[in-house]
Amino acid sequence: MDVYLAIASKRDQRDYADTPIPEDLVRRILDSGRLSGNSQNRQRWEFVVVETAQQQLAETVWQPRNVLGAKLVVAICGDAQGIDVGRCAQNMMLCAWGEGVTSCPNGIRDQDAAAEICGAQVKLVLSFGYPARPRNPESRPAEDWSARAKRKPLDELVRRV
Ligand SMILES: Cc1cc2nc3c(=O)[nH]c(=O)nc-3n(C[C@H](O)[C@H](O)[C@H](O)COP(=O)(O)O)c2cc1C
């Protein structure tokens, strides 16, 4: 998928189909996190794939049902700071969306419990799955997706000095 189209059509979705995500795609999603540029290339992160503890981890985020219904749950853990976590998360989510898998970032409500489950400080939890209500990015041009997105207009965000 064209990169701009992927960015423009990507919405954070919270309802996932039962269809499992193939292992090779799971690997590409995780590898997209690994490849992320980061501060001084220190790579101060681990990607914890939460399987048997999915239900317990769900209780530690703000919207448990996002995690409970997910077909892949990845906790970005470690000492990585804001911009690094953001780049890593977006890389994983865009890689997934490029292959039809949608996702949502999840903030942590109970840091201590999440750290206990994952064995490290949890910065962000990503829930993934094929969308319960399929959306075809190719059904409209990127410019249409952009115009439909609930975002401030570019004119309000861009200044030239
Ligand atoms: C750091 C971060 C934390 C977020 N935490 C949550 C969350 O706890 N629960 C949730 O449902 N969505 C969460 N979101 C998703 C935002 O609500 C979402 O990005 C925003 O509503 C835009 O959604 P859209 O792209 O579908 O328009 C989070 C997003 C970010 C960037």
The ligand as an SDF file (V2000), in Angstrom:
LIG
                    3D

 31 33  0  0  0  0  0  0  0  0999 V2000
   -0.2740    7.5250   23.7070 C   0  0  0  0  0  0  0  0  0  0  0  0
   -1.6680    7.1160   23.3240 C   0  0  0  0  0  0  0  0  0  0  0  0
   -2.4720    6.4690   24.2400 C   0  0  0  0  0  0  0  0  0  0  0  0
   -3.7560    6.0670   23.8950 C   0  0  0  0  0  0  0  0  0  0  0  0
   -4.5160    5.4110   24.8130 N   0  0  0  0  0  0  0  0  0  0  0  0
   -5.7260    4.9660   24.4590 C   0  0  0  0  0  0  0  0  0  0  0  0
   -6.4820    4.2130   25.3900 C   0  0  0  0  0  0  0  0  0  0  0  0
   -6.0720    3.9980   26.5370 O   0  0  0  0  0  0  0  0  0  0  0  0
   -7.6770    3.7300   24.9970 N   0  0  0  0  0  0  0  0  0  0  0  0
   -8.1560    3.9540   23.7340 C   0  0  0  0  0  0  0  0  0  0  0  0
   -9.2400    3.4600   23.4220 O   0  0  0  0  0  0  0  0  0  0  0  0
   -7.4800    4.6890   22.8270 N   0  0  0  0  0  0  0  0  0  0  0  0
   -6.2580    5.1830   23.1550 C   0  0  0  0  0  0  0  0  0  0  0  0
   -5.5230    5.8900   22.2550 N   0  0  0  0  0  0  0  0  0  0  0  0
   -6.0580    6.1310   20.8970 C   0  0  0  0  0  0  0  0  0  0  0  0
   -6.5530    7.5730   20.7020 C   0  0  0  0  0  0  0  0  0  0  0  0
   -7.7510    7.7330   21.3830 O   0  0  0  0  0  0  0  0  0  0  0  0
   -6.6590    7.8030   19.2070 C   0  0  0  0  0  0  0  0  0  0  0  0
   -5.3660    7.8770   18.6730 O   0  0  0  0  0  0  0  0  0  0  0  0
   -7.4230    9.0510   18.8140 C   0  0  0  0  0  0  0  0  0  0  0  0
   -8.7400    9.0070   19.3020 O   0  0  0  0  0  0  0  0  0  0  0  0
   -7.4790    9.2020   17.2940 C   0  0  0  0  0  0  0  0  0  0  0  0
   -8.1610    8.1070   16.7570 O   0  0  0  0  0  0  0  0  0  0  0  0
   -8.4210    7.9600   15.1880 P   0  0  0  0  0  0  0  0  0  0  0  0
   -7.0810    7.8420   14.5130 O   0  0  0  0  0  0  0  0  0  0  0  0
   -9.2180    6.7030   15.0470 O   0  0  0  0  0  0  0  0  0  0  0  0
   -9.1300    9.2000   14.7290 O   0  0  0  0  0  0  0  0  0  0  0  0
   -4.2490    6.3350   22.5890 C   0  0  0  0  0  0  0  0  0  0  0  0
   -3.4300    7.0080   21.6630 C   0  0  0  0  0  0  0  0  0  0  0  0
   -2.1610    7.3900   22.0270 C   0  0  0  0  0  0  0  0  0  0  0  0
   -1.3060    8.0920   20.9900 C   0  0  0  0  0  0  0  0  0  0  0  0
  1  2  1  0
  2  3  1  0
  2 30  2  0
  3  4  2  0
  4  5  1  0
  4 28  1  0
  5  6  2  0
  6  7  1  0
  6 13  1  0
  7  8  2  0
  7  9  1  0
  9 10  1  0
 10 11  2  0
 10 12  1  0
 12 13  2  0
 13 14  1  0
 14 15  1  0
 14 28  1  0
 15 16  1  0
 16 17  1  0
 16 18  1  0
 18 19  1  0
 18 20  1  0
 20 21  1  0
 20 22  1  0
 22 23  1  0
 23 24  1  0
 24 25  2  0
 24 26  1  0
 24 27  1  0
 28 29  2  0
 29 30  1  0
 30 31  1  0
M  END
$$$$
